[in-house]
Amino acid sequence: MTWPLRLRPARRADYPALLTLWLTLTIQAHPTIPPGYWRSSLPWVRDRYLPEGQTWLALDGDKMCGFICILPPHLLGALFVAPRYRGRGLAQRLMRHAKRHHPWLLLEAYCANRRALAFYRRQGFRVLEQQIQPGTGQAVATLLWQADGA
């Protein structure tokens, strides 16, 4: 592993590898949701989510090891780090990068994903509300982060 890893904006040529990484990590992070739910979302992620969002990749050489995607105007749509790279500050680095470009960020996280909720709270996010997501029947929390003075 080359450290520090480098960050760069995603390009359309990255989409096949990015979609594979997204699907793998999404299924791992959400074991209470059937994998078919995520597989059926692939066309939407490929055709709408990635082209409309600002996605930054974390790269170890040429290997994609994590990413963050912000949908306009300030929705944190995804933050994932491959298991081999966890616990090394990469998620925090991706989050800092996003925070430098946005005065506030909003996100939804599944309540069953306690690890993600704890991470977001450590990053200064606060829970605004919880509700049941219609497509999955799972509880989701809406969280907000605001820069000082925002």
Secondary structure, DSSP 8 states (H G I E B T S, - for coil): --SS-EEEE--GGGHHHHHHHHHHHHHHH-TTS-HHHHHHHHHHIIIIIHHHSEEEEEEETTEEEEEEEEETTTEEEEEEE-GGGTTSSHHHHHHHHHHHH-SEEEEEEETT-HHHHHHHHHTT-EEEEEEE-TTT--EEEEEEEE-TT-
